[in-house]
C-alpha cells in the first residue's frame, strides 16, 4: 500500500514535535543546572610579560529569581573559587526585569567570591541603577558604572573600564579610556560593544548578555542571538580580543538546550608576534 506524501510529512512533524518536547524537558530538568567551568587562554595585544598568566574569573547573567535558585548561583561561586582567580569580574544581569525581591539574595549568593586583586562588577540591562549596585558594594564588590579603575599588579598597570548597558556612543566610551596607561580591559555587558572597542584600539572586552543563545538548535544554531557579533566564547576582531560567556541563569524560558551554563577562568597571555 502506497504511503502518501502528506502522511510522511505528518509523521515527520510529529517526530520533530516529540524530539523538541523531549529536548525542552531535558533542558528544563537537567541542562540549565549543568554548570561547567570553562578555561580559556586569551591573547591580549600589548600585554606586558609581568601580567602574562594573570587569571581572571568571570561570572555573568546570574538572573537570580524564581527559576534560578540560590543553589545554582552558589555552585557557580564554588566552581570559580576552585580555579583560584587573581581577580574576578561580574558581568551583569543579577536579577530579571529589575525584580527587587531578588536583589539582596542575588548579592548574598555571590558574597563568597574573593580574589587577591579584588572583585569588580558592571550592570546589565535587567539591573536597576541603585539597589543592585548598593547590594553588591555592601558585600565588597566594586561596581563600575561608566567608570574606570586602575590596578597595580607586579608593578604593571591594568585598567578596568566598566560601562552601563546603555552606554554605546564611541565618544562616551573614549572619555572613560582617555588617560589610561597600561593594559585596558573593557567590561561591557553587551558584546556589540566590540565594534567601539576595536575602533578605540582596546585590547580586550569581556561580555555576557547572549546566554550563548540559551537554545542552540542542530544545523540552525543560536537563533535568539544571531544579531550579536559573537554569541559565546573567544573571538578576535583586529587587535581586540573578546570573550562572551554563556552565563549562569536563564531568561524568558527556564530552559537551556545544547548550551549549558558556565563560569569562566581566563588566562591572559601576550598576543603572539606576527611573522
FIZANU-159846 format. One record per atom (N, C-alpha, C, O): residue in one letter; x, y, z. Coordinates in steps of 0.1 Angstrom, whole numbers, padded with zeros to 4 digits, always signed. Layout:
// FIZANU-159846
AXYZ
...
This chain:
// FIZANU-159846
X+0009-0012+0000
X+0000+0000+0000
X+0009+0012+0000
X+0018+0014+0008
X+0006+0021-0009
X+0015+0034-0010
X+0011+0043+0001
X+0000+0045+0005
X+0022+0050+0006
X+0021+0059+0016
X+0021+0073+0010
X+0031+0076+0003
X+0011+0082+0013
X+0011+0095+0007
X+0022+0104+0012
X+0027+0102+0023
X+0025+0114+0004
X+0035+0124+0009
X+0030+0131+0021
X+0038+0135+0030
X+0017+0134+0022
X+0011+0141+0033
X+0013+0133+0046
X+0016+0138+0057
X+0011+0120+0045
X+0012+0111+0056
X+0027+0111+0061
X+0029+0112+0073
X+0036+0110+0052
X+0050+0111+0056
X+0054+0124+0063
X+0060+0124+0073
X+0049+0135+0057
X+0051+0148+0063
X+0046+0149+0077
X+0052+0154+0086
X+0033+0144+0079
X+0027+0144+0092
X+0035+0136+0102
X+0037+0140+0114
X+0040+0125+0098
X+0048+0116+0106
X+0061+0123+0111
X+0065+0123+0122
X+0067+0130+0101
X+0080+0137+0104
X+0077+0149+0113
X+0085+0151+0123
X+0066+0156+0111
X+0063+0167+0120
X+0060+0162+0134
X+0064+0168+0144
X+0053+0151+0135
X+0050+0145+0148
X+0063+0141+0155
X+0065+0143+0167
X+0072+0135+0148
X+0085+0131+0154
X+0093+0143+0158
X+0099+0142+0169
X+0093+0153+0150
X+0101+0165+0153
X+0095+0172+0166
X+0102+0177+0175
X+0081+0172+0167
X+0075+0177+0179
X+0079+0170+0191
X+0081+0176+0202
X+0079+0157+0190
X+0083+0148+0202
X+0097+0151+0206
X+0100+0152+0218
X+0106+0152+0196
X+0120+0155+0198
X+0122+0168+0205
X+0130+0170+0215
X+0114+0178+0200
X+0115+0192+0206
X+0110+0192+0220
X+0116+0198+0229
X+0099+0185+0223
X+0093+0184+0236
X+0103+0177+0245
X+0105+0181+0257
X+0109+0166+0240
X+0119+0159+0249
X+0131+0167+0252
X+0136+0167+0263
X+0136+0175+0242
X+0147+0184+0244
X+0144+0195+0254
X+0152+0198+0262
X+0132+0200+0253
X+0128+0210+0262
X+0127+0205+0276
X+0132+0212+0286
X+0122+0193+0278
X+0121+0187+0292
X+0136+0185+0297
X+0138+0188+0309
X+0144+0180+0288
X+0158+0178+0293
X+0165+0191+0296
X+0172+0193+0306
X+0162+0202+0288
X+0168+0215+0290
X+0163+0221+0303
X+0170+0229+0309
X+0151+0218+0307
X+0145+0223+0319
X+0149+0216+0331
X+0154+0222+0341
X+0149+0203+0331
X+0152+0194+0343
X+0167+0194+0345
X+0171+0194+0357
X+0175+0192+0335
X+0189+0189+0337
X+0198+0200+0332
X+0206+0206+0339
X+0198+0204+0319
X+0209+0211+0313
X+0210+0225+0319
X+0221+0231+0320
X+0199+0232+0323
X+0200+0245+0328
X+0207+0246+0341
X+0211+0256+0346
X+0209+0234+0348
X+0216+0233+0360
X+0230+0227+0359
X+0238+0226+0368
X+0234+0223+0346
X+0246+0215+0344
X+0258+0225+0342
X+0264+0226+0331
X+0261+0232+0352
X+0271+0243+0352
X+0285+0237+0350
X+0289+0226+0356
X+0293+0243+0341
X+0307+0239+0339
X+0317+0250+0341
X+0313+0262+0341
X+0329+0247+0343
X+0340+0257+0344
X+0347+0257+0331
X+0353+0247+0327
X+0347+0268+0324
X+0354+0270+0311
X+0367+0277+0313
X+0368+0287+0319
X+0378+0270+0308
X+0391+0276+0309
X+0395+0281+0295
X+0394+0273+0285
X+0400+0293+0293
X+0404+0298+0280
X+0417+0306+0282
X+0418+0314+0291
X+0425+0305+0272
X+0437+0313+0271
X+0434+0324+0261
X+0431+0322+0250
X+0436+0337+0266
X+0431+0348+0259
X+0443+0357+0255
X+0450+0362+0263
X+0446+0358+0242
X+0457+0367+0237
X+0453+0381+0238
X+0442+0385+0234
X+0462+0389+0244
X+0459+0403+0246
X+0471+0412+0240
X+0482+0410+0244
X+0467+0420+0231
X+0477+0428+0224
X+0484+0437+0234
X+0477+0444+0241
X+0497+0438+0233
X+0505+0447+0242
X+0506+0443+0256
X+0511+0451+0265
X+0501+0431+0260
X+0502+0427+0274
X+0516+0425+0278
X+0524+0418+0272
X+0520+0432+0289
X+0534+0431+0294
X+0537+0417+0300
X+0527+0411+0305
X+0549+0413+0300
X+0552+0400+0305
X+0549+0398+0320
X+0546+0387+0324
X+0549+0409+0327
X+0546+0409+0341
X+0531+0405+0344
X+0528+0400+0355
X+0523+0407+0334
X+0509+0403+0335
X+0505+0390+0328
X+0494+0385+0329
X+0515+0384+0322
X+0513+0371+0315
X+0509+0361+0325
X+0516+0359+0335
X+0498+0353+0322
X+0494+0343+0331
X+0483+0347+0341
X+0479+0339+0349
X+0480+0360+0341
X+0470+0365+0350
X+0457+0358+0348
X+0452+0357+0337
X+0451+0353+0359
X+0438+0346+0358
X+0426+0354+0362
X+0425+0359+0374
X+0417+0357+0353
X+0405+0365+0355
X+0393+0355+0356
X+0390+0348+0346
X+0387+0355+0367
X+0374+0348+0369
X+0363+0356+0364
X+0362+0368+0366
X+0353+0350+0357
X+0342+0357+0350
X+0329+0350+0353
X+0327+0338+0349
X+0320+0357+0359
X+0306+0352+0361
X+0297+0362+0356
X+0298+0374+0359
X+0287+0358+0348
X+0277+0368+0343
X+0263+0362+0342
X+0262+0350+0343
X+0253+0371+0340
X+0239+0367+0338
X+0234+0356+0348
X+0230+0346+0344
X+0235+0360+0361
X+0231+0351+0371
X+0215+0350+0371
X+0210+0339+0372
X+0208+0361+0369
X+0194+0361+0368
X+0187+0354+0380
X+0178+0346+0378
X+0192+0356+0391
X+0186+0350+0403
X+0171+0354+0404
X+0168+0366+0403
X+0163+0344+0406
X+0149+0346+0407
X+0141+0333+0409
X+0147+0323+0414
X+0129+0333+0404
X+0121+0321+0406
X+0127+0309+0400
X+0126+0298+0405
X+0133+0310+0388
X+0138+0299+0381
X+0153+0296+0382
X+0158+0287+0377
X+0159+0305+0389
X+0174+0304+0392
X+0176+0305+0407
X+0177+0316+0413
X+0177+0293+0414
X+0177+0293+0428
X+0191+0296+0433
X+0201+0297+0426
X+0192+0299+0446
X+0205+0302+0453
X+0215+0291+0451
X+0227+0294+0449
X+0210+0279+0451
X+0220+0267+0449
X+0227+0268+0436
X+0239+0265+0436
X+0221+0272+0425
X+0227+0273+0412
X+0238+0284+0413
X+0249+0282+0407
X+0235+0295+0419
X+0245+0306+0419
X+0257+0302+0428
X+0268+0305+0425
X+0254+0296+0440
X+0264+0292+0449
X+0273+0282+0443
X+0285+0281+0446
X+0267+0273+0435
X+0276+0263+0428
X+0285+0270+0418
X+0297+0266+0416
X+0280+0281+0411
X+0289+0288+0402
X+0300+0295+0410
X+0312+0295+0405
X+0297+0300+0422
X+0308+0306+0430
X+0318+0296+0434
X+0330+0298+0433
X+0313+0284+0439
X+0323+0273+0443
X+0332+0269+0431
X+0344+0267+0433
X+0325+0267+0419
X+0333+0263+0408
X+0344+0273+0404
X+0355+0269+0401
X+0341+0286+0405
X+0351+0296+0401
X+0362+0297+0412
X+0374+0298+0408
X+0358+0296+0424
X+0368+0297+0435
X+0378+0285+0435
X+0389+0287+0440
X+0374+0274+0430
X+0383+0262+0429
X+0395+0266+0419
X+0406+0260+0420
X+0392+0275+0410
X+0403+0278+0400
X+0412+0289+0405
X+0422+0292+0399
X+0409+0295+0417
X+0418+0304+0423
X+0422+0316+0414
X+0434+0318+0411
X+0412+0324+0410
X+0415+0335+0401
X+0422+0346+0408
X+0421+0348+0420
X+0430+0354+0400
X+0437+0365+0406
X+0428+0377+0408
X+0430+0385+0417
X+0418+0379+0399
X+0408+0389+0401
X+0395+0383+0395
X+0395+0374+0387
X+0384+0389+0399
X+0371+0384+0394
X+0362+0396+0388
X+0362+0407+0393
X+0356+0393+0377
X+0347+0402+0371
X+0333+0396+0371
X+0331+0384+0367
X+0323+0404+0374
X+0309+0401+0373
X+0303+0409+0362
X+0304+0421+0362
X+0296+0402+0353
X+0292+0408+0340
X+0278+0413+0339
X+0274+0417+0328
X+0270+0414+0350
X+0257+0420+0349
X+0245+0410+0349
X+0247+0398+0347
X+0233+0416+0349
X+0221+0408+0350
X+0221+0398+0362
X+0221+0386+0360
X+0220+0404+0374
X+0220+0397+0386
X+0206+0392+0390
X+0204+0383+0397
X+0196+0399+0384
X+0182+0395+0386
X+0175+0397+0372
X+0182+0399+0362
X+0162+0394+0372
X+0155+0395+0359
X+0144+0406+0360
X+0137+0407+0370
X+0144+0415+0350
X+0134+0426+0350
X+0135+0435+0362
X+0125+0441+0366
X+0147+0436+0368
X+0149+0445+0379
X+0141+0441+0391
X+0139+0450+0400
X+0138+0429+0393
X+0130+0424+0404
X+0137+0426+0417
X+0146+0420+0421
X+0132+0436+0425
X+0138+0440+0438
X+0138+0429+0448
X+0146+0428+0457
X+0128+0419+0446
X+0127+0408+0456
X+0140+0400+0457
X+0143+0395+0467
X+0147+0399+0445
X+0159+0391+0445
X+0172+0398+0445
X+0183+0392+0443
X+0172+0412+0446
X+0184+0419+0446
X+0194+0415+0457
X+0205+0411+0455
X+0189+0415+0470
X+0197+0411+0481
X+0201+0397+0481
X+0212+0393+0483
X+0191+0387+0478
X+0195+0373+0476
X+0206+0371+0466
X+0214+0362+0468
X+0205+0378+0455
X+0215+0376+0444
X+0229+0380+0449
X+0238+0373+0447
X+0229+0392+0455
X+0242+0397+0460
X+0248+0388+0471
X+0260+0385+0472
X+0239+0382+0479
X+0243+0373+0490
X+0248+0360+0484
X+0258+0355+0490
X+0242+0355+0474
X+0247+0343+0467
X+0261+0344+0462
X+0268+0335+0460
X+0265+0357+0458
X+0278+0360+0452
X+0288+0364+0463
X+0300+0366+0460
X+0284+0365+0475
X+0293+0370+0486
X+0305+0362+0488
X+0315+0367+0494
X+0305+0349+0484
X+0317+0341+0487
X+0328+0343+0477
X+0339+0336+0478
X+0327+0352+0468
X+0337+0355+0458
X+0348+0364+0464
X+0345+0374+0469
X+0360+0359+0463
X+0372+0367+0467
X+0383+0365+0458
X+0384+0354+0452
X+0392+0375+0457
X+0404+0373+0448
X+0414+0383+0453
X+0411+0393+0458
X+0427+0380+0451
X+0438+0388+0456
X+0437+0403+0451
X+0440+0412+0458
X+0433+0404+0439
X+0432+0418+0433
X+0418+0424+0432
X+0416+0434+0426
X+0409+0417+0439
X+0395+0423+0440
X+0385+0416+0431
X+0387+0409+0422
X+0372+0420+0434
X+0360+0416+0427
X+0354+0429+0421
X+0351+0438+0429
X+0351+0429+0408
X+0346+0441+0401
X+0333+0437+0394
X+0332+0425+0389
X+0324+0446+0393
X+0311+0443+0386
X+0307+0455+0377
X+0310+0466+0379
X+0299+0451+0367
X+0292+0460+0359
X+0277+0457+0360
X+0273+0446+0365
X+0268+0465+0354
X+0254+0463+0355
X+0249+0459+0341
X+0255+0463+0330
X+0239+0450+0340
X+0233+0446+0328
X+0219+0453+0326
X+0215+0462+0334
X+0213+0450+0315
X+0200+0457+0312
X+0189+0453+0321
X+0179+0460+0321
X+0190+0442+0329
X+0180+0438+0338
X+0182+0444+0352
X+0173+0443+0361
X+0193+0451+0354
X+0196+0456+0368
X+0192+0471+0369
X+0193+0479+0360
X+0187+0474+0381
X+0185+0488+0384
X+0198+0495+0387
X+0208+0489+0389
X+0197+0508+0388
X+0209+0516+0389
X+0213+0520+0403
X+0223+0527+0406
X+0204+0515+0413
X+0207+0519+0427
X+0208+0508+0436
X+0218+0505+0443
X+0197+0500+0437
X+0196+0489+0447
X+0206+0478+0445
X+0213+0473+0454
X+0207+0474+0432
X+0217+0463+0429
X+0231+0467+0431
X+0238+0459+0438
X+0236+0478+0426
X+0250+0482+0429
X+0252+0484+0444
X+0263+0481+0449
X+0242+0489+0452
X+0244+0491+0466
X+0245+0477+0473
X+0253+0476+0482
X+0237+0467+0469
X+0238+0454+0475
X+0251+0447+0472
X+0257+0441+0481
X+0256+0449+0460
X+0269+0443+0457
X+0281+0451+0464
X+0290+0444+0470
X+0280+0464+0465
X+0290+0472+0472
X+0291+0468+0487
X+0302+0467+0492
X+0279+0465+0493
X+0279+0462+0507
X+0286+0448+0510
X+0289+0445+0521
X+0288+0441+0499
X+0295+0428+0501
X+0309+0428+0495
X+0314+0417+0491
X+0314+0440+0494
X+0328+0441+0490
X+0331+0441+0475
X+0343+0440+0471
X+0321+0442+0467
X+0323+0443+0452
X+0324+0457+0448
X+0315+0465+0451
X+0334+0460+0439
X+0335+0474+0434
X+0327+0474+0421
X+0330+0468+0411
X+0316+0483+0421
X+0308+0484+0409
X+0312+0495+0400
X+0314+0506+0405
X+0315+0492+0387
X+0319+0502+0378
X+0308+0506+0369
X+0304+0499+0360
X+0302+0518+0372
X+0291+0524+0364
X+0297+0535+0355
X+0298+0546+0360
X+0300+0532+0343
X+0307+0542+0334
X+0319+0548+0342
X+0320+0560+0344
X+0327+0539+0346
X+0339+0543+0355
X+0351+0534+0351
X+0350+0523+0345
X+0362+0539+0356
X+0375+0532+0353
X+0382+0531+0366
X+0382+0540+0375
X+0389+0519+0368
X+0397+0518+0380
X+0411+0512+0375
X+0411+0504+0366
X+0421+0515+0382
X+0435+0511+0379
X+0440+0501+0389
X+0440+0505+0401
X+0445+0490+0385
X+0451+0480+0394
X+0466+0480+0391
X+0470+0481+0380
X+0474+0479+0402
X+0488+0477+0400
X+0492+0463+0404
X+0490+0458+0415
X+0496+0455+0394
X+0499+0441+0395
X+0513+0438+0390
X+0516+0441+0378
X+0521+0433+0399
X+0535+0431+0395
X+0542+0444+0389
X+0549+0443+0379
X+0538+0455+0395
X+0544+0468+0391
X+0539+0472+0377
X+0546+0480+0370
X+0528+0466+0372
X+0523+0470+0359
X+0508+0474+0361
X+0501+0469+0370
X+0504+0484+0353
X+0490+0489+0354
X+0480+0480+0345
X+0483+0477+0334
X+0469+0477+0352
X+0458+0470+0345
X+0446+0479+0347
X+0442+0481+0359
X+0440+0485+0336
X+0429+0494+0337
X+0416+0486+0334
X+0415+0480+0323
X+0406+0487+0343
X+0393+0481+0341
X+0383+0492+0338
X+0382+0501+0346
X+0377+0492+0327
X+0367+0502+0323
X+0353+0495+0322
X+0351+0487+0314
X+0344+0499+0331
X+0331+0493+0332
X+0320+0502+0327
X+0319+0514+0332
X+0312+0498+0317
X+0302+0507+0312
X+0288+0501+0314
X+0286+0489+0315
X+0278+0510+0315
X+0264+0506+0316
X+0260+0500+0303
X+0266+0502+0292
X+0249+0492+0303
X+0244+0486+0291
X+0240+0497+0281
X+0242+0494+0269
X+0235+0508+0285
X+0231+0518+0276
X+0241+0527+0271
X+0239+0536+0262
X+0253+0526+0276
X+0265+0534+0271
X+0271+0528+0259
X+0277+0517+0259
X+0269+0535+0247
X+0273+0528+0235
X+0280+0538+0225
X+0286+0533+0216
X+0278+0551+0227
X+0285+0561+0218
X+0300+0560+0219
X+0305+0560+0231
X+0307+0559+0209
X+0322+0558+0209
X+0328+0569+0217
X+0338+0567+0224
X+0322+0581+0216
X+0328+0593+0223
X+0326+0591+0238
X+0335+0595+0246
X+0315+0585+0243
X+0313+0583+0257
X+0323+0572+0263
X+0329+0574+0273
X+0325+0562+0255
X+0335+0552+0259
X+0349+0557+0258
X+0357+0554+0267
X+0352+0565+0248
X+0365+0571+0247
X+0368+0580+0259
X+0380+0580+0263
X+0358+0587+0264
X+0361+0596+0275
X+0365+0588+0288
X+0372+0593+0296
X+0360+0576+0289
X+0363+0568+0300
X+0377+0561+0299
X+0384+0559+0309
X+0382+0559+0287
X+0395+0553+0285
X+0406+0564+0284
X+0418+0560+0284
X+0403+0576+0282
X+0413+0587+0280
X+0422+0588+0292
X+0417+0589+0303
X+0435+0588+0290
X+0444+0589+0300
X+0448+0575+0307
X+0457+0575+0316
X+0442+0565+0302
X+0446+0552+0308
X+0460+0548+0303
X+0464+0551+0292
X+0467+0542+0312
X+0480+0537+0309
X+0481+0522+0312
X+0474+0517+0321
X+0489+0515+0305
X+0489+0501+0307
X+0478+0494+0299
X+0473+0499+0289
X+0475+0481+0302
X+0466+0473+0295
X+0451+0477+0300
X+0448+0477+0312
X+0443+0480+0290
X+0429+0484+0293
X+0419+0473+0289
X+0419+0468+0277
X+0411+0469+0298
X+0400+0459+0296
X+0387+0466+0297
X+0383+0472+0307
X+0379+0464+0286
X+0365+0469+0286
X+0355+0459+0291
X+0355+0448+0286
X+0348+0462+0302
X+0338+0453+0307
X+0324+0459+0302
X+0319+0469+0307
X+0318+0452+0293
X+0306+0456+0286
X+0296+0445+0286
X+0299+0434+0280
X+0285+0446+0292
X+0275+0435+0292
X+0272+0431+0278
X+0270+0419+0276
X+0270+0440+0269
X+0266+0437+0256
X+0278+0435+0246
X+0286+0444+0245
X+0280+0423+0240
X+0291+0421+0231
X+0291+0429+0219
X+0301+0430+0212
X+0280+0436+0216
X+0280+0445+0204
X+0290+0457+0206
X+0293+0464+0197
X+0295+0459+0219
X+0304+0470+0221
X+0318+0466+0216
X+0327+0474+0217
X+0319+0454+0210
X+0332+0450+0204
X+0335+0460+0193
X+0347+0463+0190
X+0325+0465+0186
X+0327+0475+0175
X+0334+0487+0180
X+0344+0491+0174
X+0329+0493+0191
X+0335+0505+0196
X+0349+0502+0202
X+0358+0510+0200
X+0350+0491+0209
X+0363+0487+0215
X+0374+0486+0204
X+0385+0490+0206
X+0370+0480+0193
X+0380+0478+0182
X+0384+0492+0176
X+0396+0494+0173
X+0374+0500+0174
X+0377+0514+0169
X+0386+0522+0178
X+0393+0530+0174
X+0385+0519+0191
X+0393+0527+0201
X+0407+0519+0204
X+0415+0525+0211
X+0409+0508+0198
X+0421+0501+0200
X+0423+0494+0213
X+0434+0492+0218
X+0411+0491+0219
X+0412+0484+0232
X+0415+0469+0230
X+0409+0463+0221
X+0424+0464+0238
X+0429+0450+0235
X+0420+0439+0240
X+0421+0428+0235
X+0410+0442+0249
X+0402+0431+0255
X+0389+0436+0259
X+0387+0446+0265
X+0378+0428+0256
X+0365+0430+0260
X+0359+0417+0267
X+0361+0406+0262
X+0352+0419+0278
X+0345+0408+0285
X+0330+0411+0285
X+0326+0422+0289
X+0322+0402+0280
X+0308+0404+0278
X+0300+0392+0282
X+0305+0381+0283
X+0287+0394+0284
X+0277+0383+0286
X+0265+0386+0277
X+0267+0387+0265
X+0254+0387+0283
X+0241+0391+0277
X+0234+0381+0268
X+0222+0380+0268
X+0242+0374+0260
X+0236+0365+0250
X+0231+0352+0256
X+0223+0345+0249
X+0236+0347+0267
X+0234+0334+0273
X+0238+0323+0263
X+0234+0312+0264
X+0247+0327+0254
X+0251+0317+0244
X+0240+0313+0234
X+0242+0304+0226
X+0229+0321+0235
X+0217+0317+0227
X+0207+0310+0235
X+0195+0311+0232
X+0212+0304+0246
X+0203+0296+0255
X+0198+0283+0249
X+0198+0273+0255
X+0192+0285+0237
X+0187+0273+0230
X+0195+0273+0216
X+0193+0282+0208
X+0203+0263+0215
X+0211+0261+0202
X+0206+0249+0195
X+0207+0238+0200
X+0200+0251+0183
X+0194+0240+0176
X+0204+0234+0165
X+0211+0242+0159
X+0205+0221+0165
X+0214+0215+0155
X+0211+0219+0141
X+0200+0219+0136
X+0221+0223+0134
X+0220+0228+0120
X+0215+0242+0118
X+0215+0247+0107
X+0210+0248+0129
X+0205+0261+0129
X+0213+0271+0137
X+0215+0282+0133
X+0216+0266+0149
X+0225+0275+0158
X+0216+0282+0168
X+0205+0278+0171
X+0222+0293+0173
X+0215+0301+0183
X+0207+0312+0177
X+0211+0323+0175
X+0194+0308+0174
X+0185+0317+0167
X+0183+0330+0174
X+0183+0341+0168
X+0182+0330+0187
X+0179+0342+0195
X+0190+0351+0196
X+0189+0363+0201
X+0202+0347+0193
X+0214+0355+0195
X+0221+0359+0182
X+0233+0363+0182
X+0215+0357+0170
X+0222+0359+0158
X+0226+0374+0155
X+0234+0376+0147
X+0219+0383+0162
X+0223+0397+0160
X+0236+0402+0166
X+0240+0413+0164
X+0242+0393+0174
X+0254+0396+0181
X+0266+0392+0173
X+0266+0382+0167
X+0277+0400+0173
X+0289+0397+0166
X+0296+0384+0171
X+0302+0377+0163
X+0294+0381+0184
X+0300+0369+0190
X+0289+0364+0199
X+0284+0371+0208
X+0285+0351+0198
X+0274+0346+0206
X+0280+0340+0219
X+0274+0342+0230
X+0291+0333+0218
X+0298+0328+0230
X+0312+0325+0227
X+0316+0322+0216
X+0320+0324+0238
X+0334+0320+0236
X+0343+0331+0232
X+0340+0343+0233
X+0355+0327+0228
X+0366+0336+0224
X+0366+0340+0210
X+0364+0331+0201
X+0368+0352+0207
X+0369+0357+0193
X+0378+0369+0192
X+0383+0374+0202
X+0381+0373+0180
X+0390+0384+0178
X+0386+0392+0166
X+0382+0387+0155
X+0387+0405+0167
X+0385+0414+0156
X+0396+0425+0156
X+0398+0432+0166
X+0404+0425+0145
X+0415+0434+0145
X+0425+0430+0156
X+0429+0419+0157
X+0429+0440+0165
X+0438+0438+0176
X+0430+0436+0189
X+0436+0437+0200
X+0417+0434+0188
X+0409+0433+0200
X+0404+0419+0202
X+0398+0413+0193
X+0406+0413+0214
X+0400+0400+0217
X+0388+0402+0225
X+0386+0412+0232
X+0378+0393+0224
X+0366+0393+0232
X+0363+0379+0237
X+0364+0370+0230
X+0358+0379+0249
X+0353+0366+0255
X+0338+0369+0259
X+0336+0378+0267
X+0329+0361+0254
X+0315+0362+0257
X+0311+0349+0264
X+0312+0338+0259
X+0306+0351+0277
X+0302+0339+0285
X+0288+0336+0283
X+0279+0344+0280
X+0285+0323+0283
X+0271+0318+0282
X+0263+0321+0295
X+0251+0321+0295
X+0270+0325+0306
X+0263+0329+0318
X+0258+0317+0326
X+0260+0306+0323
X+0252+0321+0337
X+0247+0311+0347
X+0232+0308+0346
X+0228+0297+0347
X+0224+0319+0345
X+0210+0317+0346
X+0203+0316+0333
X+0209+0314+0322
X+0190+0318+0333
X+0181+0318+0321
X+0172+0330+0321
X+0170+0336+0332
X+0166+0333+0310
X+0157+0344+0309
X+0146+0340+0299
X+0149+0332+0290
X+0134+0346+0300
X+0122+0343+0292
X+0117+0329+0294
X+0105+0327+0298
X+0125+0318+0292
X+0121+0304+0295
X+0132+0298+0303
X+0144+0300+0300
X+0128+0290+0313
X+0138+0283+0321
X+0144+0270+0315
X+0142+0259+0320
X+0150+0272+0303
X+0154+0260+0295
X+0168+0264+0289
X+0170+0275+0284
X+0177+0254+0288
X+0189+0255+0280
X+0190+0242+0272
X+0188+0231+0277
X+0193+0244+0259
X+0194+0232+0251
X+0207+0234+0243
X+0209+0244+0236
X+0216+0224+0244
X+0229+0225+0237
X+0237+0237+0241
X+0245+0242+0233
X+0235+0242+0253
X+0241+0255+0257
X+0241+0256+0272
X+0234+0264+0278
X+0249+0247+0279
X+0249+0247+0293
X+0255+0259+0300
X+0263+0267+0293
X+0251+0262+0312
X+0256+0274+0319
X+0271+0272+0322
X+0276+0261+0322
X+0278+0284+0324
X+0292+0283+0327
X+0297+0295+0335
X+0291+0305+0336
X+0308+0292+0342
X+0316+0303+0347
X+0330+0301+0340
X+0333+0290+0335
X+0338+0312+0339
X+0350+0311+0331
X+0362+0315+0339
X+0361+0324+0347
X+0373+0309+0336
X+0386+0313+0341
X+0395+0317+0329
X+0398+0308+0321
X+0398+0329+0328
X+0405+0334+0316
X+0420+0337+0319
X+0423+0345+0327
X+0429+0330+0312
X+0443+0332+0314
X+0448+0342+0303
X+0448+0338+0292
X+0453+0354+0308
X+0457+0363+0298
X+0472+0361+0294
X+0480+0358+0302
X+0474+0362+0281
X+0488+0360+0276
X+0490+0370+0265
X+0481+0375+0259
X+0503+0374+0263
X+0506+0383+0252
X+0502+0378+0239
X+0504+0366+0236
X+0498+0387+0230
X+0495+0383+0217
X+0507+0378+0209
X+0517+0386+0210
X+0507+0367+0203
X+0519+0362+0196
X+0523+0373+0185
X+0514+0378+0178
X+0536+0375+0184
X+0541+0384+0173
X+0538+0378+0160
X+0540+0366+0157
X+0534+0387+0150
X+0531+0382+0137
X+0544+0381+0129
X+0553+0389+0130
X+0544+0370+0121
X+0556+0368+0113
X+0558+0378+0102
X+0567+0377+0094
